């Protein structure tokens, strides 16, 4: 599961002014990738998506409508599992964020995911509205961000891996979403350890060609999850943003999810900044659901 609330990864857009779902002056995810590194990663991800391997073609290990819902929230780390073929999944949430006395409420952090082939989905992050309730921060909508996702896994050792290629289109307010289109590539992974324990993580690389200061950005996450019952799970997660023109931002995110039914989920999360570059806190709740059998005629 993963979160639409520390927005860079969840919203699939790197916001230089307010940041994956943050605050107006929160540094956008950035790390020491050079332009050639990001171009190489982008090319590999695109090639993988265009030419899926034998496991995807054979639909071996791909999710089906019999599987329980797996979401990209409430943690920042997105799911390494796609939605089943013919299923439409809607993930939504609302957050309260604070930084240096500023308070912002944002919602609905909606992501739509549609399974169009075995192990392959289309997804789109809808514009989220950021409303300043205290302080001088800007208000407005974020960008709309379509993407495609291919579940490469399972890999040896029961590691699940996916590749995502998308772009945040310049439909939102510049003060919120930053200038211009923002392509990105993303690699979420997960590993079931047994006895209800699991670890997961994600690396996201963004290109921001219209940004006058930072053209490339990166975010890295690592999460530990524990199933506490058949329907409930808890997690703790590190989120690292590494701007190329300022100091890094470190956050500790934690929360949980509860399945109301096999295709419905409610969740919560609480994040705290670990250094001065991070938000003071982010608190969020969400609801997700999945509709199956929408493309029953597709084989």
PyMOL commands that set and color helices and strands:
alter all, ss='L'
color gray80, all
select helices_A, chain A and resi 35-50+54-57+174-177
alter helices_A, ss='H'
color red, helices_A
select strands_A, chain A and resi 88-99+102-117+120-125+129-134+140-141+144-151+159-169+182-194+197-207+216-227+232-241+249-261+264-273+281-291
alter strands_A, ss='S'
color yellow, strands_A
deselect
rebuild
show_as cartoon
